[in-house]
Amino acid sequence: MTLQVIIIRADGALAETEDVRWRAFAKAFSESDYQWSCDREGFALTTKLGGSEARMAHYVRSLLRGRPETEDFTLLIQAMHRRACKIFSEMLADSRIEPRPGIRELLVTARSEGLQPVLVSTLSRRDTDRLLETVLGQRGREVFHHVVADEARYSGDCERLYRDTLALLETGPGHCIVIEAGRIGREAARASGFPVITTRSAFCKETPAFGAGSVVVESLPDLIAGPDRHRVDLLNSENKAALLSALQRLHAGNCEGLADLDWTDQMRVSDILKTKGSAVKTIEPNATLRALAHSFRKESVGAMLVLDAERRLLGIVSERDLARAIDDFGTGLPEMRVSDLMTRSVVTCAPEDSVAIVANVMTQRRIRHLPVVVNGIVVGLISIGDVLKHRLDEVQLEADVLRDVARARR
């Protein structure tokens, strides 16, 4: 049977959402003055209880152990759950959430080859749309042929989710493949007859007994990386085709030869810092905006970091911010301070992040500078110019190698 449909689980396989849910629960309990303590692995284990309300009930019962479960007890669970869901929705809109490795490239390649991507989710439709916009941009919904999402209907009932999805499709399960993120979703998809690839969630590193014939990987690019090769975080055009080919082989039941497919290792932010250095231009939060403008001119930079005495990031301020402030505040501008103008919610990156992913973040969020942070301490700053120069250097190197190969064959 030919592969026609690729079904992707939104909450886990498209992007990691359990970390956001965990933080939403923590904030909901904190606001209610409850001492709630739960690590990530422990929180992930409660997925076996069902939907988010069942998980909330578990924790409320743990905190109020010994008290009779009266009507007020039930109302408390419902109120706590509603608050946690609202916080979760807000965090989805505000958090920096990246797609799982290989997902974006797979979607682009699948659509170009005429396959139908379908998104399924146990989140509410509103939260699913928010997740899509955060991960894939404002037109993320247009990528998918169908989106199946309804928290009230599917929370804690993945089997129903996949049954409804099968009924919606114009083909049978044998022409589909599901990309899941955990044991429960995988078993539910298999119950409806779908073949499944499981990309294990980084939130919970369980190793479930999936049984014979199951395909379990850390991420999709691992399908085209050999056992002694580095994993591929972002795929070039050749590897995009290789990934789709890998899925088609798996769908056909032939997993042989996957380790021999081509792969590339991606350069990291740390490689840019090795060349550029870790020095960053900074300014104090109490400095005047006139001093800021003078610093931009003197240092020939377009942005400056605002740090505290321990080099922890307080914010970032750019020439663009200064230009907007002139329009917004006019003659009141000289009285303002850097702390009044700086962006406090700063998108950052880490030395181990791939340059290609950083470029995508800059493009999607329309930002030109990313602080490099390790354990809360700023260790560098990279700009869109640094990323572009790095890519041009890579292209030049590739051209030189190809030219040398051509000369050697003469």
C-alpha positions in Angstrom: 0.0 0.0 0.0 1.2 3.5 -0.8 1.6 6.1 1.8 -1.0 8.9 1.4 -1.5 10.4 4.8 0.9 11.4 7.6 -0.9 11.9 10.9 1.0 14.0 13.5 0.1 14.3 17.2 0.1 18.0 18.1 0.7 17.7 21.8 4.0 15.8 21.9 5.1 14.9 18.3 4.6 18.3 16.7 6.0 20.1 19.7 6.7 19.5 23.4 3.7 20.7 25.4 4.1 18.7 28.7 6.6 21.2 30.1 4.1 24.0 29.6 1.3 21.9 31.3 3.6 21.2 34.2 4.4 24.8 34.7 0.7 25.7 34.4 -0.1 23.3 37.2 2.7 24.6 39.4 1.4 28.2 38.9 -2.2 27.2 39.6 -1.3 25.5 42.9 1.0 28.4 43.9 -1.8 31.0 43.3 -4.0 28.9 45.6 -1.3 28.8 48.3 -0.8 25.0 48.1 2.6 23.5 48.5 2.8 21.4 45.3 6.0 19.7 44.5 6.4 17.4 41.5 9.3 16.8 39.1 8.9 16.4 35.4 9.2 12.6 35.4 6.6 12.3 38.1 4.2 14.6 36.3 4.6 12.7 33.1 3.7 9.5 34.8 0.2 10.9 35.6 -0.7 10.8 31.9 -1.9 7.3 32.5 -4.7 8.7 34.6 -6.3 10.3 31.6 -7.0 13.9 30.8 -5.8 17.1 32.5 -8.8 17.2 34.9 -8.1 13.6 36.1 -4.5 14.6 36.7 -5.6 17.7 38.6 -7.9 15.5 40.7 -5.0 13.2 41.6 -2.9 16.0 42.9 -5.7 17.7 44.8 -6.5 14.4 46.5 -2.8 14.0 47.4 -2.7 17.4 49.0 -6.0 17.0 50.9 -5.6 13.4 51.8 -7.8 12.4 54.7 -10.5 14.9 54.0 -13.9 13.7 52.9 -14.7 14.1 49.2 -17.7 16.4 49.6 -19.3 18.5 46.9 -17.0 21.3 47.8 -14.1 19.0 47.1 -15.4 18.4 43.6 -15.9 22.1 43.0 -12.3 22.8 44.1 -10.9 20.3 41.6 -13.0 21.9 38.8 -11.9 25.4 39.8 -8.3 24.4 40.0 -8.5 22.7 36.6 -10.2 25.7 34.9 -7.4 28.0 36.3 -4.6 25.6 35.2 -6.2 25.4 31.7 -6.4 29.2 31.4 -2.7 29.5 32.5 -1.8 26.8 30.0 -3.5 28.7 27.2 -1.7 31.9 28.1 1.7 30.1 28.3 1.2 28.5 24.9 0.8 31.9 23.4 3.7 33.4 25.2 6.2 30.6 25.4 9.1 29.9 23.0 8.1 26.5 21.6 10.0 25.0 18.7 8.8 22.1 16.5 10.3 18.7 17.2 13.4 18.1 15.0 12.5 17.2 11.5 8.8 18.0 11.7 8.8 21.2 9.8 11.0 19.7 7.0 8.8 16.6 6.8 5.6 18.7 6.5 7.1 20.8 3.6 8.4 17.7 1.7 5.2 15.7 2.3 3.0 18.5 0.8 5.3 18.9 -2.2 5.0 15.2 -2.9 1.2 15.2 -2.7 0.8 13.6 0.7 -1.9 14.8 3.1 -0.6 15.9 6.6 -3.3 15.6 9.3 -2.9 17.0 12.8 -4.6 15.4 15.8 -4.7 16.8 19.3 -6.2 16.2 22.7 -6.0 19.9 23.4 -8.9 22.3 22.8 -9.2 23.6 19.3 -8.3 27.1 20.5 -5.1 25.8 22.2 -4.3 23.7 19.2 -4.5 26.8 16.9 -2.3 28.7 19.4 0.2 26.0 19.3 0.2 25.9 15.5 0.7 29.6 15.3 3.6 29.5 17.9 5.3 26.6 16.2 4.7 27.1 12.5 3.6 30.7 12.2 0.3 32.4 11.4 -0.4 30.2 8.4 0.4 27.0 10.3 -3.2 25.8 10.0 -3.0 25.8 6.2 -0.3 23.2 6.3 -2.7 20.5 7.4 -5.4 18.8 5.3 -7.4 18.2 8.5 -7.1 19.3 12.1 -8.9 17.0 14.7 -9.0 18.6 18.1 -11.4 18.8 21.0 -10.3 18.7 24.6 -13.8 17.9 26.0 -14.2 15.0 23.6 -10.7 13.5 23.5 -9.0 14.4 26.8 -8.0 11.0 28.3 -9.5 9.2 25.3 -6.9 8.8 22.6 -8.6 5.8 21.1 -11.7 7.9 20.3 -9.4 10.6 18.8 -7.9 8.1 16.3 -11.3 6.5 15.6 -12.8 9.8 14.7 -9.7 10.7 12.6 -10.0 7.4 10.7 -13.7 8.1 10.0 -12.8 11.5 8.6 -10.2 10.3 6.2 -11.0 9.2 2.6 -8.6 6.2 2.8 -8.0 3.3 5.1 -5.4 3.1 7.9 -3.1 1.0 5.7 -2.4 4.1 3.6 -1.4 6.2 6.6 1.4 6.5 9.2 1.1 8.1 12.6 3.8 10.0 14.4 3.2 9.8 18.1 5.2 10.8 21.2 4.4 8.2 23.9 3.1 4.8 24.8 -0.6 5.7 25.4 -1.0 7.5 22.1 0.9 4.9 20.2 -1.4 2.1 21.5 -4.5 4.1 20.7 -3.3 4.6 17.1 -2.4 1.0 16.7 -5.9 0.0 18.0 -7.4 1.8 15.0 -5.0 0.0 12.7 -2.5 2.7 12.0 1.2 2.0 11.7 3.1 4.2 14.1 6.5 5.8 14.6 7.1 7.0 18.1 9.4 10.0 18.7 9.9 9.8 22.4 9.0 13.0 24.3 12.1 14.6 25.9 9.8 15.4 28.9 9.6 11.7 30.0 12.3 9.3 28.9 10.4 6.1 29.6 11.3 3.1 27.5 8.0 1.4 27.0 7.7 -2.2 25.8 6.2 -1.4 22.4 6.4 -4.9 21.1 7.8 -6.5 17.9 7.8 -4.4 14.8 7.6 -1.1 16.6 9.7 1.9 15.6 10.9 4.1 18.5 13.4 7.0 18.0 14.4 10.1 19.9 13.4 12.3 16.9 12.6 11.9 13.2 16.1 12.8 12.0 17.4 9.7 13.8 15.7 7.7 11.1 18.4 8.9 8.6 21.4 8.8 11.0 23.5 5.8 11.4 24.3 4.3 14.8 27.7 6.0 14.9 26.6 9.3 13.5 25.5 12.5 15.0 21.8 13.2 15.0 20.5 15.7 12.4 18.6 18.6 13.8 17.8 20.5 10.7 17.6 18.9 7.3 18.9 20.1 3.9 17.0 19.4 0.7 18.7 16.1 0.2 17.9 14.9 3.8 14.3 16.1 3.6 13.8 13.6 0.7 15.7 11.0 2.7 13.4 11.4 5.7 10.3 11.0 3.6 11.9 8.0 1.9 12.6 6.5 5.4 8.9 7.0 6.4 7.8 5.3 3.2 10.1 2.4 3.8 8.8 2.0 7.3 5.3 2.2 6.1 6.0 -0.6 3.6 7.4 -2.7 6.4 11.0 -2.5 5.1 13.3 -1.0 7.6 16.5 -2.3 6.1 19.1 0.2 4.8 17.9 3.2 6.8 21.3 3.6 8.5 23.0 4.0 5.0 21.0 7.1 4.0 22.9 10.4 3.7 23.1 12.7 6.7 24.8 16.0 7.6 26.1 17.4 10.9 24.9 21.0 11.6 27.1 23.8 12.9 26.3 25.2 16.3 26.1 28.6 17.9 29.4 27.8 19.8 31.1 27.6 16.4 30.2 31.3 15.7 31.3 32.3 19.2 34.7 30.6 18.6 35.3 33.0 15.7 33.5 36.1 17.0 34.3 35.8 20.7 32.1 36.1 23.7 32.4 39.9 24.4 29.1 41.7 24.4 28.2 45.4 24.5 26.2 46.3 27.5 24.5 49.3 29.1 23.2 50.0 32.6 19.4 50.0 33.1 19.5 53.5 34.7 21.4 55.0 31.7 19.7 57.8 29.8 18.5 57.3 26.3 20.9 59.9 25.1 23.7 57.8 26.5 22.2 54.8 24.8 22.2 56.6 21.4 25.8 57.7 22.0 26.8 54.1 22.8 25.2 52.8 19.6 27.2 55.3 17.6 30.4 54.8 19.4 30.4 51.0 19.5 28.8 50.6 16.0 26.3 48.1 17.2 22.5 47.8 16.7 21.6 46.3 20.1 22.9 46.2 23.6 22.2 43.9 26.5 21.1 45.1 29.9 22.8 43.0 32.6 22.9 43.0 36.4 26.1 42.8 38.4 26.3 39.0 38.0 25.9 39.2 34.2 22.4 37.9 34.4 20.1 39.1 31.6 17.7 41.9 32.5 16.7 42.9 29.0 17.8 44.0 25.5 17.5 47.3 23.8 18.0 48.0 20.1 18.1 50.9 17.6 14.7 49.9 16.5 13.4 50.4 20.1 15.0 53.8 20.2 13.4 54.8 16.8 9.9 53.7 18.1 10.4 55.6 21.3 11.1 58.9 19.4 7.7 58.4 17.7 5.9 57.4 20.8 7.3 59.8 23.4 8.7 62.8 21.4 10.0 65.5 23.7 9.6 63.3 26.8 12.3 61.0 25.5 15.4 62.7 27.3 13.8 62.0 30.7 13.5 58.3 30.1 15.9 55.5 31.1 17.0 52.4 29.3 14.9 50.3 31.8 11.8 52.1 30.5 12.5 51.1 26.9 14.2 47.7 27.0 12.5 44.4 26.1 12.3 42.3 29.3 11.1 39.1 27.8 14.1 38.1 25.8 14.4 35.2 23.4 17.7 33.5 24.0 19.7 30.5 22.6 22.4 28.1 23.9 25.8 27.3 22.6 24.7 23.8 21.5 21.8 25.1 19.4 22.2 24.6 15.7 22.8 27.7 13.6 20.0 26.8 11.2 17.4 26.6 14.0 18.6 29.9 15.4 18.1 31.4 11.9 14.6 30.1 11.8 13.8 31.6 15.2 15.2 35.0 14.1 13.1 34.8 10.9 9.9 33.7 12.5 10.0 36.2 15.4 11.5 39.0 13.3 14.4 39.6 15.7 18.0 40.4 14.8 19.9 39.6 18.0 19.9 36.5 20.3 21.8 36.5 23.6 23.6 33.2 24.3 22.9 32.0 27.8 24.3 29.2 29.9 22.8 28.5 33.4 21.3 32.0 33.4 24.6 33.7 32.6 25.2 35.6 29.3 28.2 34.1 27.4 27.8 35.9 24.1 25.5 37.6 21.5 24.9 36.6 17.9 23.2 38.7 15.2 21.4 37.8 12.0 24.6 39.1 10.3 26.7 36.6 12.1 24.3 33.8 11.0 24.4 35.0 7.4 28.2 35.3 7.3 28.5 31.8 8.8 26.1 30.3 6.2 28.0 32.1 3.3 31.3 30.7 4.7 29.7 27.2 4.6 28.5 27.6 1.1 32.0 28.8 0.0 33.6 25.8 1.7 31.2 23.4 -0.1 31.9 25.1 -3.4 35.7 24.8 -2.8 35.4 21.1 -2.0 33.3 20.4 -5.1 35.8 22.3 -7.3 38.7 20.3 -5.8 36.8 17.0 -6.5 36.1 18.1 -10.1 39.8 18.9 -10.7 40.9 15.6 -9.2 38.7 13.7 -11.7 40.1 15.4 -14.7 
